[in-house]
Structure formats: C-alpha cells, structure tokens
C-alpha cells in the first residue's frame, strides 16, 4: 500500500521528474509496480504477460499575453499484455474497479 501511494504521489507532485506509474491488482489490493519518465520507458516497463494500469501525467501549458499557465492533466492506460491467457483477461474487469476506486475519475485510453 505504501509503495502504491508513493508512486502516485511522485506522479502528482511537481518537479519530481516522474510522469507515470504502473499499478496492478493482486487479489483485492492495488499495488505499485514501477514509476518512470517518458513514453518509451513506459512501453518497455509494461509486461507482456500481465494485466496492468498506467497513470500518466502530461503538463499542459497555455501562453497568452505574456502569461504562462501550467496545469497537470492525467490519463489512465488499461494494459492487457499479449501473452495474458484468455481466462485471466476477464480479471481486468474487476481489477479496473479497484484501480478506479483508488484513482478516482481519470480519463481512460
């Protein structure tokens, strides 16, 4: 539980250099798997034989009239690796509920 909270805090805190984390569900519990920076690193970190959820941060920048506004935006990636057996894929449905209850409303891709 603490690792999961630490990963999420690193993604949501400004200036950590971390812009994604990967979560998984073990039994009824959401667990933290890994964190990092950059899309290529995220693609490498997702496991081909696991069901995982990634939460990514993108900083939106608006510049108008010499003023700059930065806002963090988040999106969720539901990952089912290509080597996950068909019966295990069904577990992604219940796992998604656990992830959503932890993260709250985040757009899903």
Buried (B, 14 or more C-beta within 10 A) or exposed (E): EEBBEEBBEBBBEEEEEBBBBBBBBEEEEBBBBBBBBEEEEBEEBBBEEBBBBBBBBEEEEEEEEEEEEEEEEBBBBBBBBEEBEEEBEEEBEEBBEBBBEBBEEBEEE
